[in-house]
Amino acid sequence: MCCHLKDLSIPDTDFCTILGNALDNAVTAAGSYEGERYIEVFSEKKHDMLLITVDNSFDGILLQEKDKIYSKKREKGEEGIGILSIKKLCGKNGGTCKFEADGNRFQASFLLKNM
């Protein structure tokens, strides 16, 4: 884990909700994976932007349609509450988020304005 988070303008509750949901999802996914388990967190602040990435191992099965990722914990066809919260808060804070899978590696990325 590598995070340098000094002088953030993002409200603490928003930041903690984004990071908390991402970490909760990562722990759940990595915890149920049978292979090598890992979670990596990285942050970088440049000028007026804050980048955070959370990478984790997972079973490689991603229930996704276009920009929606469906929860394995909820009814079939329902987007995960954590990801919905992350998307909403990233937008509220002038940012964006991206979720990608490559084999057994899942990455959640958040780019937020920090003025």
RAVEN-V371692 format. One record per residue. N is the residue number from 1. RES is the residue in three letters. PHI is phi in degrees with one decimal (none if undefined). BURIAL is I if it has 24 or more other ideal C-beta (glycine too) atoms within 12 Angstrom, else O. Layout:
# RAVEN-V371692
[[N & RES & PHI & BURIAL] [N & RES & PHI & BURIAL]]
This chain:
# RAVEN-V371692
[[1 & MET & none & O] [2 & CYS & -137.3 & O] [3 & CYS & -139.1 & O] [4 & HIS & -120.3 & O] [5 & LEU & -122.4 & O] [6 & LYS & -96.0 & O] [7 & ASP & 59.6 & O] [8 & LEU & -87.5 & I] [9 & SER & -95.3 & O] [10 & ILE & -72.3 & I] [11 & PRO & -55.9 & O] [12 & ASP & -54.0 & O] [13 & THR & -63.7 & O] [14 & ASP & -66.5 & I] [15 & PHE & -61.1 & I] [16 & CYS & -66.3 & O] [17 & THR & -66.7 & I] [18 & ILE & -61.3 & I] [19 & LEU & -67.1 & I] [20 & GLY & -62.0 & O] [21 & ASN & -65.5 & I] [22 & ALA & -63.0 & I] [23 & LEU & -68.9 & I] [24 & ASP & -60.7 & I] [25 & ASN & -63.0 & I] [26 & ALA & -65.4 & I] [27 & VAL & -64.1 & O] [28 & THR & -61.4 & I] [29 & ALA & -67.5 & I] [30 & ALA & -67.4 & I] [31 & GLY & -65.6 & O] [32 & SER & -97.2 & O] [33 & TYR & -84.9 & O] [34 & GLU & -84.6 & O] [35 & GLY & -86.8 & O] [36 & GLU & -66.6 & O] [37 & ARG & -98.1 & O] [38 & TYR & -158.3 & O] [39 & ILE & -139.0 & I] [40 & GLU & -124.3 & O] [41 & VAL & -121.6 & I] [42 & PHE & -138.5 & O] [43 & SER & -139.1 & I] [44 & GLU & -149.8 & O] [45 & LYS & -113.0 & I] [46 & LYS & -133.1 & O] [47 & HIS & 52.9 & O] [48 & ASP & -108.4 & O] [49 & MET & -127.5 & O] [50 & LEU & -123.9 & I] [51 & LEU & -108.3 & I] [52 & ILE & -130.6 & I] [53 & THR & -126.8 & I] [54 & VAL & -126.4 & I] [55 & ASP & -108.4 & I] [56 & ASN & -152.4 & I] [57 & SER & -78.0 & I] [58 & PHE & -159.1 & I] [59 & ASP & -72.1 & O] [60 & GLY & 85.8 & O] [61 & ILE & -100.5 & O] [62 & LEU & -114.3 & I] [63 & LEU & -87.1 & I] [64 & GLN & -137.8 & O] [65 & GLU & -141.0 & O] [66 & LYS & 54.6 & O] [67 & ASP & -97.6 & O] [68 & LYS & -105.2 & O] [69 & ILE & -114.1 & I] [70 & TYR & -91.9 & O] [71 & SER & -74.6 & I] [72 & LYS & -85.4 & O] [73 & LYS & -90.4 & O] [74 & ARG & -106.1 & O] [75 & GLU & -56.4 & O] [76 & LYS & -57.9 & O] [77 & GLY & 89.3 & O] [78 & GLU & -107.8 & O] [79 & GLU & -70.3 & I] [80 & GLY & -64.2 & I] [81 & ILE & -64.0 & O] [82 & GLY & -61.4 & I] [83 & ILE & -67.2 & I] [84 & LEU & -60.9 & I] [85 & SER & -62.6 & I] [86 & ILE & -60.7 & I] [87 & LYS & -58.7 & I] [88 & LYS & -61.9 & O] [89 & LEU & -71.6 & I] [90 & CYS & -63.1 & I] [91 & GLY & -62.0 & O] [92 & LYS & -60.0 & O] [93 & ASN & -98.8 & I] [94 & GLY & 67.2 & O] [95 & GLY & -127.1 & I] [96 & THR & -148.4 & I] [97 & CYS & -138.5 & I] [98 & LYS & -143.9 & O] [99 & PHE & -126.3 & I] [100 & GLU & -137.6 & O] [101 & ALA & -126.4 & O] [102 & ASP & -141.2 & O] [103 & GLY & 64.5 & O] [104 & ASN & -102.7 & O] [105 & ARG & -115.7 & I] [106 & PHE & -114.2 & I] [107 & GLN & -129.7 & I] [108 & ALA & -110.7 & I] [109 & SER & -121.7 & I] [110 & PHE & -131.4 & I] [111 & LEU & -118.1 & I] [112 & LEU & -125.7 & I] [113 & LYS & -72.0 & O] [114 & ASN & -136.9 & I] [115 & MET & -102.1 & O]]
